[in-house]
Amino acid sequence: MSIIKLNAIDSTNNFLKDLSRNQSVDNFTVVVAQKQTNGKGQMGATWYSEEGKNLIMSILIKDVLQNYDEIFHLNVAVALSILQVLEDFDIPNLSVKWPNDIMSDQKKICGILIENSFKSNTKIESVVGIGLNVNQNKFDNLPKASSMALVAKNEFNLDSILINIIFQIKKNCSWILSNQLDKLWKVYHKHLFKINVPMAFEDAIQNRFMGIIKGVSPEGKLQVLLEDNSVKNYGIKEIQILF
Ligand code: BTN
């Protein structure tokens, strides 16, 4: 496994995707940067991170997913890896907000962006981008963002978190490979943000409604129990949890 350390780059995800397009790159190769000039978030958002304060990394994962139906298992494995590492660093009240934001209490401390490319029907290559807020102390205009340092009132060593995350991701990927998906999903559901709690939601056409999160389907859809007692599955662009 190699770790490529960069001072500045547009996006570590883009860097790793380009690298693997142009040359053969080992499985679990990691790219870390001090600063991104065009960090990408989910659904076309921009990911901002103060230079040198946080963990900005991407990791190449191949030969783990065999087909399209399995794609969300990797989201589960990665989100849990971060959660497990943060638990070891004593970060309190952790949960995974569907699909894969890592929360401490009601605040997001880590975002994950997984970009999959299909090399063939059975060959899927994933670039897993992780933005973990570690030592940043201020989040202007982002009232729902926080960092490990803010919640734990402590500074952390970026390298030691990085090593732990890589180790845990490899371990959880080995669970996918050995078909121990039930274990992963059980822990994911145990830590799912607001599971079984009545919540307000907004759909894609700005309708607001009440519901209760019952779980996430194997394809990665959020399963919400509605007021008429039906359970509806929502994709990522179809629903927002209001909290
Ligand atoms: C989200 O919107 O929650 C996902 C954020 C993912 C950010 C990380 S930072 C490292 C990697 N490179 C990127 O451009 N994005 C991801």
Boltz pocket constraint, residues with backbone or C-beta under 6 A from the ligand:
constraints:
  - pocket:
      binder: B
      contacts: [[A, 10], [A, 11], [A, 12], [A, 13], [A, 14], [A, 36], [A, 38], [A, 39], [A, 40], [A, 41], [A, 42], [A, 43], [A, 45], [A, 47], [A, 55], [A, 56], [A, 57], [A, 58], [A, 101], [A, 110], [A, 111], [A, 112], [A, 113], [A, 128], [A, 129], [A, 130], [A, 131], [A, 132]]
      max_distance: 6.0
